[in-house]
Amino acid sequence: MTMARSLRTPAWLPVAIVVALVGACSRTTTERAAGGPAPAAAAPADVSRQVDSPGRQTASRNQAGTDKAETTMNLPRKVGAWTRPEVPRTVTAAQIFDYMDGAGELYLGYRFDHLDVYDYPSPATGNILVELYWMKTSDDAFGLLSNDWGGEGVSLSADWGRAPRAAGAPPHRALYGAGLLRVWSDRLYARVLASNDTPASRQAVLDIGRAVVAGLPVVRPPAILAALPREAAPGLSLRQDRVWFLRSHLVLNAAYFLATDNILELDLSAEAVVAPYGSSPPIPGQKSSQLILVRYATADLAQRALARFRRGYLPESAKGAAAPDSASSAFTRIEDGWVGHRASDRTLVLVFECQSRQHAASLIDQVVRNLGKLEVSGDG
């Protein structure tokens, strides 16, 4: 029996979400880099910042007595024709919507701590804007970079050549394009944007990037990425340039739209990966299979999410479930291919748009086996 998605929406909606988030952020940063009106200065941090060695991080306790990702960063005062002021502006989670109009949800969709903003003005050559997004964990900083793997991969540190890898992660830690450098380094996600893209500004942007990552630990990508198989079926391999790490259903909908509601019960305690599998190089007109892997804080949360997914996405299948356990693994044919799901302990594995039931089952089996290996090795 062929079932239709109950929550199907127009195909343009995921693109609209991406444009709304990334476009709003781009408008803000471009206006800032071009010398537009600056956001109001943030209130001073509760712990004073000190200029130390480049990339130096320090942990502190805030006024509430909880851990805070307090940082110091010794960026060069002058780079080529660009000179920055002494002290950066600090933007907290409560202030992020005052700083950027419409894109704050993207950063709050990860475990955001605070943002440091440096301006490098140059009346003759255009400005350079530096945004340092300090996250609670390195996985969150990686997740922000994974929202867009476009651009030229660049290396900012000799240590990166020896960096630990994960099977499902692209090799890049920094990407450059059209005057914008985006960097993941430990708990830091950085954006360095030149308003005018010239050879001189490119060199300055990369020099600033090297100063940003100097002294920061070189850590591995999120461990959950190691569960991604290299191949889903003969001729269908993992598209590493489309892998997303996320925690928020808004980011999920930008990566692969499921529903307007949060039918996978995602929150900041969860970690999720969206990974497409297709031909390499891509064949025009051939669609990719989609894998969504979510690891929840508890097995109960995973089961609750599965039940909500079945009710919202496959309501006819959910009605036919004789008992909760019988719904833990199932495969269903809908209008755009085979859908499969399996709950295993505190993880939920979902596949979409698969060419056959066998293809869907094989992909899920591989993921579950890889997750078991991670648990045994202690990397999970």
Secondary structure by P-SEA (a helix, b strand, c coil): cccccccccccaaaaaaaaaaaaaaaaaaaaaaaccccccccccccbbbbbcccbbbbbbbcccccccccccccccccccccccccbbbbbccccccccccccccccccccccbbbbbbbcccccbbbbbbbbbcccaaaaaaaaacccccbbbbccccccccccccccccccbbbcccbbbbbcccbbbbbbbccccaaaaaaaaaaaaaaacccccccccccccccccccccccccccccbbbbccaaaaaaaccccccccccccccbbbbbbbbbcccccccbbbbbbbbbbcccaaaaaaaaaaaaacccaaaaaacccccccccccccccccbbbbbbcccbbbbbcccccaaaaaaaaaaaaaaaaaaaaaccc
